[in-house]
Structure formats: C-alpha cells, structure tokens
Amino acid sequence: MMGATYAIGDLQGCFAPLLRLLDTVQFQPGRDRLWLAGDLVNRGPQSLELLQQVFHWQDSVQLVLGNHDLYALARWGKITTAKKSDTLGPLLAHREVGEWMEWLRAGSLLHSDTEPGWNMVHAALHPDWDLATAKGHAEAVEDVLHGKRWRPFLKSLWAEPAPRRWLDCRNETEAMRFRVAVFTRARLVTAAGLFNWPSQPAADGEVYLPWHTLFQERHPATPLICGHWATQGLLVKPGLLALDSGCVWGRQLSAARIDTPEPVLHQVDCPTYARPDGA
C-alpha cells in the first residue's frame, strides 16, 4: 500500500496538537511521510517531547530549519542566552539532547522532491532566485552549519543585521547573513529585492509585497510549501501552501496531504500556549 505525504506548518513545541492532527489523518510512520516546514521547537510547552518523537520518526520525516530551530541550536551550543519567550529549558536539560540537536543541525534550508513535486522552505525564497539558484544558496549555508565551525557561524549571524538586498552584501559573512535571513525570517520584499526584516522597518516610499506574490509572478512553475507567517495565517493558492496557521497562538495546526492531484487540508484547533508579547 502506498503511503501518504503530509506537510505541516510551524509546530513550536505544540506536541499534543500534533498528535491529534496525526491521529485525524491516521498517520503511520514507516508507511507515511511528514514534511515539517520548520520551527519545530520553542514558545510551546513540549519542545522536549516533540523533538524526541520526531527524532524517533526520522526515517519518515523531512524537515527544513526555521529561525526558532537555529535559535535552539545556538542555545544548546551556548552561543546565546535565553530570551523572554524561551521555553527550551526542559529540552536542553535532557540527557539525550545532544543526539537530537545533532540530528536537527543536519537539517536543510530548502527541500525539493520531484515526487510529489513540491519544494519546501521555512520562510521565503528571494523572488530573483530560480530554484537552482536557491538550492545553491541553501547548500552554501548547510555546508557550514553541518561542519565543525557551526558555532562561530551561528554566532556571526546575529553579530550585525543582515543586509536588506543581495547586492548590498560586501563579503561572504554578509552574504551568509542574508541567505539565512531570507530562508528563515523573510516576509515582505519590494520589486527591487529590498527586504523588510523585523528589526528594520520600511522607509517612506518603499512599497512591500508578500515575498510569495513576487516569487509566483516570476517563477510560476515552482510550487512551494512554507511556514513562518502566523499573522498571515493559512494561505492556499495554486502552487503555494503557506501552512503556519498560528497553533502556538491558539488558532490551528494545519497539514496538507501533498501526494494527491490537489492538496487535501486537515486542521485541529489549538489551545493558546504563547502571547504576542512573549510572556
């Protein structure tokens, strides 16, 4: 019997809703596959249990890394201290955390598969990048993240803000910051490729659009799955599945079966685990 493939939006430590959603679709590891669109951990209450279970299912799981996953690696690597909204304490204190984190560190920033024909990223792709170019940028980051110098690399990401345009990258360090910011944090961009990072608000006269609007105009034959944008919510369009429907904020956890001619959506309601102010 052929198994199903389900793509799921941001989990952020929401383990109980994940189990209810998988029970709804009758997921069976070994038969079915899960595509996880990043931000597996943090803010929700059960990052430990969630990462432990996903690690146990790893042969049935394809993931891409989100900004909260990179933050968790930085916390584990003692590169940064806890933020106010951090809920990673039990996970980081567990005796098996090293094995789980090494597996997480081996994750991708961009996943492509001709069968079922989708591509997955946590936050965004640059509208100017075709799929081959985007893969090259993702692999440049993964080569360093998977290597021995991953700690200084993660530390360098937050040393200064990322440039807002690819053309403004003056060296490879800035290029790496830009790549990671696009793959894990981007939401809005101008037609000229100027991104609006959360720490750098738009200036007067700058017209921003959702990144996927411009990307789909320029690359209509590249179907994408993403997460990261809970305030946008679930967005289903031809060639686009934006699956962050705000579970950790008390809305829904969303899955899409993607091995069918048209995606089939499933959702479960979620309790409120976090507040927008980080408390």
Phi and psi in degrees as a GROMACS rama.xvg file:
@    title "Ramachandran Plot"
@    xaxis  label "Phi"
@    yaxis  label "Psi"
@TYPE xy
-72.5005  136.951  MET-2
-84.3676  171.2  GLY-3
-99.634  158.173  ALA-4
-121.409  124.182  THR-5
-118.014  130.375  TYR-6
-99.2504  136.673  ALA-7
-130.067  140.281  ILE-8
-76.4704  -168.627  GLY-9
-54.3723  126.775  ASP-10
-94.5538  -46.2378  LEU-11
50.3393  45.7314  GLN-12
77.1711  12.6085  GLY-13
-88.6948  76.8597  CYS-14
-74.0173  -44.6972  PHE-15
-61.2355  -44.7218  ALA-16
-61.7091  -35.7965  PRO-17
-60.7593  -45.9903  LEU-18
-62.7011  -39.1354  LEU-19
-65.9051  -40.3871  ARG-20
-65.1176  -43.6842  LEU-21
-67.9658  -31.6083  LEU-22
-67.7755  -35.9868  ASP-23
-61.3958  -40.4462  THR-24
-93.3975  2.03173  VAL-25
57.9474  46.1287  GLN-26
-63.7247  134.478  PHE-27
-127.029  111.008  GLN-28
-61.3421  143.47  PRO-29
94.6457  -31.1757  GLY-30
-103.228  -47.1094  ARG-31
-101.14  166.053  ASP-32
-125.289  149.654  ARG-33
-116.122  129.243  LEU-34
-104.906  118.741  TRP-35
-108.917  123.543  LEU-36
-87.5577  29.5826  ALA-37
90.1789  170.462  GLY-38
56.0925  57.71  ASP-39
-67.7913  -32.5369  LEU-40
-126.177  166.109  VAL-41
86.1596  146.603  ASN-42
79.9016  -44.241  ARG-43
-78.0922  174.05  GLY-44
-87.7954  -12.0819  PRO-45
-132.298  51.0506  GLN-46
-61.7135  -36.9709  SER-47
-60.8006  -55.2372  LEU-48
-63.3277  -38.03  GLU-49
-66.4789  -49.6316  LEU-50
-66.5966  -36.7841  LEU-51
-59.548  -43.9862  GLN-52
-70.9841  -44.054  GLN-53
-63.4993  -38.5255  VAL-54
-60.7672  -40.9641  PHE-55
-63.156  -30.9619  HIS-56
-93.3672  13.7647  TRP-57
-55.0163  -30.5054  GLN-58
-68.9193  -14.3612  ASP-59
-109.505  7.78983  SER-60
-119.881  135.587  VAL-61
-120.858  125.147  GLN-62
-126.932  156.584  LEU-63
-119.534  152.785  VAL-64
-86.6858  137.494  LEU-65
-108.405  178.554  GLY-66
-62.8997  -35.713  ASN-67
-71.5569  -29.2288  HIS-68
-68.7342  -42.4106  ASP-69
-64.6276  -38.3898  LEU-70
-62.3205  -42.3312  TYR-71
-62.2742  -40.7557  ALA-72
-62.5996  -40.1361  LEU-73
-66.1806  -37.6557  ALA-74
-65.4742  -44.7417  ARG-75
-63.4104  -38.5456  TRP-76
-81.0428  5.61145  GLY-77
59.0223  36.5828  LYS-78
-91.9709  -28.6658  ILE-79
-141.393  161.257  THR-80
-96.8242  169.24  THR-81
-70.0767  137.239  ALA-82
-85.4999  169.042  LYS-83
-59.0305  -37.0675  LYS-84
-88.0509  6.5408  SER-85
-68.2601  129.499  ASP-86
-123.356  26.5744  THR-87
-88.4494  -2.47286  LEU-88
-51.0897  -54.7305  GLY-89
-60.1079  -38.4077  PRO-90
-62.9912  -48.4794  LEU-91
-70.6331  -20.6044  LEU-92
-87.471  -8.57128  ALA-93
-74.3228  143.331  HIS-94
-65.9123  -21.5454  ARG-95
-99.4669  9.94839  GLU-96
-61.2397  -32.7115  VAL-97
-60.4449  -43.2732  GLY-98
-65.2123  -41.3267  GLU-99
-67.5832  -40.7417  TRP-100
-71.3352  -34.8806  MET-101
-64.6418  -36.1565  GLU-102
-66.6082  -42.4306  TRP-103
-62.6312  -41.1922  LEU-104
-62.3731  -25.0215  ARG-105
-82.4024  5.74427  ALA-106
-71.8811  173.37  GLY-107
-105.416  165.187  SER-108
-100.685  -22.5255  LEU-109
-144.443  129.669  LEU-110
-122.154  132.925  HIS-111
-128.597  142.181  SER-112
-148.581  121.542  ASP-113
-65.9453  -20.4941  THR-114
-131.044  102.907  GLU-115
-94.8806  12.3282  PRO-116
94.5639  14.802  GLY-117
-110.014  162.556  TRP-118
-122.923  146.402  ASN-119
-133.593  136.177  MET-120
-141.745  156.749  VAL-121
-72.0644  -56.9856  HIS-122
-105.888  -60.3816  ALA-123
-161.434  167.329  ALA-124
-122.919  148.488  LEU-125
-65.6891  131.752  HIS-126
-59.2253  -21.8726  PRO-127
-84.7413  -9.46145  ASP-128
-94.4575  122.082  TRP-129
-74.759  175.743  ASP-130
-63.2414  -40.3539  LEU-131
-63.6132  -41.5876  ALA-132
-64.9111  -43.8381  THR-133
-61.2016  -40.3496  ALA-134
-61.3606  -39.8563  LYS-135
-62.7834  -41.9654  GLY-136
-66.8142  -40.4245  HIS-137
-63.2104  -43.4603  ALA-138
-65.4115  -33.1705  GLU-139
-61.3335  -41.3532  ALA-140
-71.1444  -44.8216  VAL-141
-62.0781  -37.0101  GLU-142
-58.5541  -39.4316  ASP-143
-78.5222  -44.143  VAL-144
-62.226  -34.002  LEU-145
-83.6103  -8.00246  HIS-146
-93.3143  -172.401  GLY-147
-73.7454  -21.2879  LYS-148
-99.9989  30.5839  ARG-149
-67.0283  -31.2173  TRP-150
-66.0372  -54.9365  ARG-151
-61.4879  -29.2991  PRO-152
-64.1136  -49.336  PHE-153
-62.6898  -39.3357  LEU-154
-60.1585  -38.8927  LYS-155
-68.9884  -24.0869  SER-156
-63.0572  -32.903  LEU-157
-104.761  5.50686  TRP-158
-65.8442  -35.8427  ALA-159
-145.506  158.688  GLU-160
-63.0338  150.252  PRO-161
-69.7333  144.859  ALA-162
-57.0322  152.853  PRO-163
-89.3217  -14.9993  ARG-164
-131.31  146.832  ARG-165
-59.1843  -37.762  TRP-166
-67.8667  -16.3256  LEU-167
-88.4001  -2.90197  ASP-168
-74.1001  116.36  CYS-169
-91.4831  -16.1467  ARG-170
-154.928  177.474  ASN-171
-68.5601  -31.4564  GLU-172
-62.202  -45.1262  THR-173
-67.8576  -35.4048  GLU-174
-62.3871  -40.0072  ALA-175
-65.4942  -41.914  MET-176
-60.1251  -41.5725  ARG-177
-65.766  -46.4488  PHE-178
-57.9306  -49.3431  ARG-179
-63.5556  -39.6191  VAL-180
-62.8112  -41.3752  ALA-181
-64.8159  -49.8964  VAL-182
-67.6191  -30.0224  PHE-183
-118.494  -12.1424  THR-184
-134.437  -13.8231  ARG-185
-70.9038  147.71  ALA-186
-137.744  -48.4803  ARG-187
-117.672  143.905  LEU-188
-152.517  150.42  VAL-189
-87.9958  168.008  THR-190
-62.3604  -22.9534  ALA-191
-89.3343  5.07025  ALA-192
85.2546  24.4039  GLY-193
-96.9317  117.153  LEU-194
-89.7352  153.026  PHE-195
-111  84.2151  ASN-196
-66.553  152.121  TRP-197
-56.1633  -31.7862  PRO-198
-82.9335  -4.08982  SER-199
-131.997  86.3291  GLN-200
-64.4572  157.642  PRO-201
-65.0848  144.862  ALA-202
-88.1659  162.238  ALA-203
-57.7418  135.893  ASP-204
90.2618  -9.70876  GLY-205
-86.5099  123.774  GLU-206
-102.666  114.27  VAL-207
-106.484  146.125  TYR-208
-128.534  157.673  LEU-209
-55.5278  137.451  PRO-210
-54.9578  -37.5519  TRP-211
-71.3381  -24.7115  HIS-212
-61.306  -48.6977  THR-213
-70.5563  -38.864  LEU-214
-62.6895  -44.5347  PHE-215
-67.7469  -32.4638  GLN-216
-62.7815  -37.89  GLU-217
-92.7813  -22.917  ARG-218
-136.77  63.5897  HIS-219
-65.8258  -16.5385  PRO-220
-95.0839  12.7161  ALA-221
-114.814  92.9206  THR-222
-72.4467  137.428  PRO-223
-129.249  143.837  LEU-224
-115.025  135.702  ILE-225
-148.741  174.286  CYS-226
-135.131  -139.503  GLY-227
80.1829  -22.6049  HIS-228
-117.2  74.4443  TRP-229
-64.4048  -33.8603  ALA-230
-68.8404  -26.1618  THR-231
-73.5118  -37.1823  GLN-232
81.359  -176.121  GLY-233
-60.5488  128.032  LEU-234
-135.398  118.501  LEU-235
-121.43  114.96  VAL-236
-134.899  163.148  LYS-237
-55.5919  121.158  PRO-238
80.1184  8.50015  GLY-239
-144.11  127.927  LEU-240
-126.156  100.568  LEU-241
-97.3606  107.571  ALA-242
-106.636  5.8416  LEU-243
-81.0406  98.3281  ASP-244
-104.724  20.6361  SER-245
76.2582  39.8129  GLY-246
-57.0211  -47.949  CYS-247
-64.7436  -20.0404  VAL-248
-93.1533  5.8632  TRP-249
94.3376  19.0239  GLY-250
-103.133  -106.993  ARG-251
-132.223  158.863  GLN-252
-107.7  128.993  LEU-253
-117.656  141.444  SER-254
-130.309  148.718  ALA-255
-128.536  125.626  ALA-256
-76.4257  123.57  ARG-257
-114.463  4.52409  ILE-258
-97.4257  13.5555  ASP-259
-105.696  161.875  THR-260
-54.8233  -38.0188  PRO-261
-125.329  142.74  GLU-262
-58.3265  142.135  PRO-263
-113.491  120.834  VAL-264
-93.2769  144.772  LEU-265
-138.058  143.156  HIS-266
-142.328  151.46  GLN-267
-129.22  148.871  VAL-268
-75.7799  151.233  ASP-269
-125.892  144.702  CYS-270
-72.2023  162.909  PRO-271
-80.6562  116.662  THR-272
-104.213  -21.9766  TYR-273
-140.696  161.032  ALA-274
-115.951  151.08  ARG-275
-57.8237  -26.069  PRO-276
-83.5545  3.91464  ASP-277
84.9952  -1.22998  GLY-278
